């Protein structure tokens, strides 16, 4: 990318975040926001933290599944936690880069294969989010936009996920890239892994729907599962382009837009957006900082997983010429 394009890209991201922040703060009664936040119920907020931990554990189990046992569940969980914590303090999702080194050490795979697995995780999440948000849009008043957006998101993600199974059929000029990433998509050969990964992704989104509803209840707001699903869609669309640490600004802007369209007052919507974002970011960042302090930024002070030595992906890395025959 040329310097001019880098500047333009950075300017666009800053502009998007700035516009989102302007929308959030414009016309807000901050006294009402402060009053809403003061009445938050601590017990329910602790419940949100516990649900977030459960969601991360589910995602760690999915990562281990896609690695085909190439790393322990503990290593996968620490990798997810650390990457999320780094993303919360660095712009442009810097934690995702650190995770490539973690998986290289603890799963015995190349960074290219680790990147391919990260793409698969994202595609599974987008496919299931599209389905959940589409169902949610049917029961969320004032959110008609969500039906079309969810359908397009799910269709595009499903198409890309299916296309990933045929990575070795890329044109000759791209065969070197195909050889490097192919071990990371080998899990798609197993229909059982595909089905379990989709199911775990749906469970993770279900937990986050409950998180939203629980956080809303802590503020004495009524948000049902349908609206919670649409909120998730709005957040993920807003965070599609990595920008500020933890997606600050874009996250709040998306939540406020969805809630005001649903008829909630802007001050209440801002209070919920701020609290929900904080309750997600702060505990994860503190836990991630503890992991980094004890195990290193890329978990280099933890012993590499022994199971990586015998995992299918590791064997594929050792013999890349092995043919890749996707199951249709």
Secondary structure, DSSP 8 states (H G I E B T S, - for coil): --HHHHHHHHHHHHHHHHHHHHHHHTT--HHHHHHHHHT--HHHHHHHHHHHHHHHHHHHHHHHHHTTTSS-HHHHHHHHHHHHHHHHHSGGGHHHHHHHHHHHHHH---HHHHHHHHHHHHHHHHHHHHHHHHHHHHTSTT-HHHHHHHHHHHHHHHHHHHHHTTGGGS-GGGHHHHHHHHGGGGGGG-HHHHHHHHHHHHHHHHHHHHHHHHHHHHTT----HHHHHHHHHHHHHHTSS--SGGGTTHHHHHHHHHHHHTT--HHHHHHHHHHHHHHHHHHHHHHHHHHHHHH-TTSTTS---GGGGG-HHHHHHHTTTS------
